[in-house]
């Protein structure tokens, strides 16, 4: 999938949470809570057939959701 279909949820230095399209300089959405930003990222990825990534405060990926055509679907 192209990077442009991916959305990242991460905390900004000021403590707010952002939903940001992969490769973008500016946030798509800025919210007060992680839950709101994460829901926005997931919804946008769903609409565009991309992936949504949730980064914790430590910068590590905590959760990842794929939508659309999966290049590596699970067996079974």
Helices and strands as residue ranges (DSSP letters): G 3-5, E 7-11, E 17-21, E 29-31, H 34-48, E 51-55, E 61-66
